[in-house]
Amino acid sequence: MAVEPAWTDYYCDEMDAAWLYRALARTESNPQRRVIFEKLAKVEDEHVERWRALFHEHGGTAPEHSPSLRTRALAGVAGLFGSSVVLPLIVAEESREVGSYLRLARGAVDKTTHDTAVAIATESAEHAQHLSASIGREGEPWHGHAAGGYLRSVVYGFNDGLTANFGLVAGVIGANIAPHLILVTGLAGALADALSMGSSGYLAAKSEAEVAARQIAIERDELRLMPDLEEKELALILEAKGLSPERAAESAEAMMRDPQRALDTKVQEELGITPPSVTPLADGLATGASTAFGAIIPLVPFLLARPGPAIWISLSVSMAAHFGVGAARSIFTGRGLWASGRDMFLVGFGVAAAGYLIGSLLVKL
């Protein structure tokens, strides 16, 4: 069997992971977490060696590798703000690998590839659990939702503020109004967008927390009112996790003697509810502040330069910022920095062009 093209991606992902864990260990101030990163880096080295052996066994050579821009970006953010900021993203990546390697194992046509994929999937699951536990989350994170915490709110808030206000500023420029009105309109737009995004972020997070609280309350009542049925459900959950039916029944019975433990298990495994990484208020404040910051960018040139040059400076700075925030979004999406930045650049340019055209048409009416 020849080397499959997808193997290069798996190999490079493992190389990236080993490099990132070592980078995190170098900058980590928490001794316990530093030890975890160092151990994880060594395990990733073993994954790399497994892939090299597979390449060799099938007549190929492991490709040259250098850390991806996304991996370097994660390390840079961790170095500036601490590993807690990026750990939810790394947990999500490890969780993604669990499913990816299990799919590879199911489609493998030779035993070596199958065994390698299963072994790495198992170790990636352990990594995800260890890292998840280090930020206060228990359970199996690959069954939950990826989250970026404050960083996600900041990036997406900045993106919304920049794009929306850039389009607004382009529209009033197209309408050929007085320069001071550009500033007034832009500042009003920035304030409105920041308040809107901040309140939306707060209300969305608060609503999600309320829904989760309601589901937990219902589950608590069911455990109290229908203990026999809930015990059977717990047994099924434990059996699905690999226990024999007899052992699952015994464990479920023991859990039911500790109502809080039974509830926690049902909430995690059945409802898929995990503690939020940020509070609703913090989410709203982070989103609103980052939206305001992004919205101010197109206006700064009008505060520092004459109206004529300010228009072109605003265009240049705003387009560069669009590319930058697009590249930052790739941290969450897993796409390449260049492709993600390019797409956001085109979106920003399209919004500005549409705003300018609409402003030009409206002023002629």
C-alpha positions, 0 to 999 in steps of 0.5 A: 500500500502506498502512502496516502496524501492525508497522512501528511496532514496528520503528521504535520498536526502532530508535529505542530502539537509537539512544538506548541506544547513545548512553547507553552511549557517554556512560558507557563508560570504554573509549575503543575501545568508546565509539567503537563505540557512537557509530558504532552509534548513527549507523547506528541513526539511518540505520535510523530514517530508512529507516523514516521514509521508508517511512512517508512513501512509504506515506502515513503518519507516523512515530509519536512515540517515547520510550525504553522502560522496558526500554531505560532499564533496560539503560542504567541497569544499564550505568551502574552496573556497566559495559557488559560486563554488558548487552552479551550482552543487546544482542548477543542483541537485535541477533541477534533483529533479524537474523531478524526483518528477514529474515522481513519481507523474505521477506514484503514485497510491495513492493521498497522494504520488501524492500530496507530490511529486507535492508539493516537485517538485514545491518547488524544482523548486523554490529552483533551481530558487532562487539559480540560480538567486543568481549566476546571472542566470535567468529562469528555470534551470531544462530546461538547462544544468548542469554545474560545472564552474571552478570546472568541468574544474579543475577536468576533466583537472586533470583527463586527465593529470594524466591518459594520462601521467601515461600511457606515463610514464608506457610505457617508463618504460616498454621500460626500458630506462634510468631514466633521459629519463623517466623524459624528456619524462614525462615532455614533455608529461605533457607540450604537454597535458596541452597545448592541453587540455587548448587550446581545452577547450578555443576553445570549450568554444569560439565556443559555445559562438560564436554559441550562439551569432549567434543564438541570432542575428538571433532571434533578426532579426526575432523579428525585421522583423517578429514581428507578428510571433514572438508574436505568438511564445511568446504567445505559450511559455507563454501558455505552462508555464500555462497561459490561451490563452487570458492572454498569448496573452496579455502578449506576446503583452506587451513583444513585446513593449519591444524588449530586454525583448522579446528577452531575453524571446525567448533566454531563453525559446526557444533557451535554452541559458543561460549565461556561468558560465566561460569565454573561456579564464578562462576555457582554463587556468583552464583546462590547469593548472589542466591538467599540475598539474595532469600530474606532479604527476607520475613524482614527485617520479623520482625527489625525489627518486632513479629510482628503488623505484621511479617506485613503489612510482609513481605507488602507488601515481598515483593510489591513485590520480586516486581513488581521482579524480574518487571520485571527479568526483562523485560530477558531476555524482551523483554516490557514491564516492567509486564506482566512485573512484574504476572505475577510479582506474581500468581505471588508472591501465588499462592504465598503464598496456597497456602502459607498455606492449606496451613499452615492446613490442616496445623495442623488435622490 
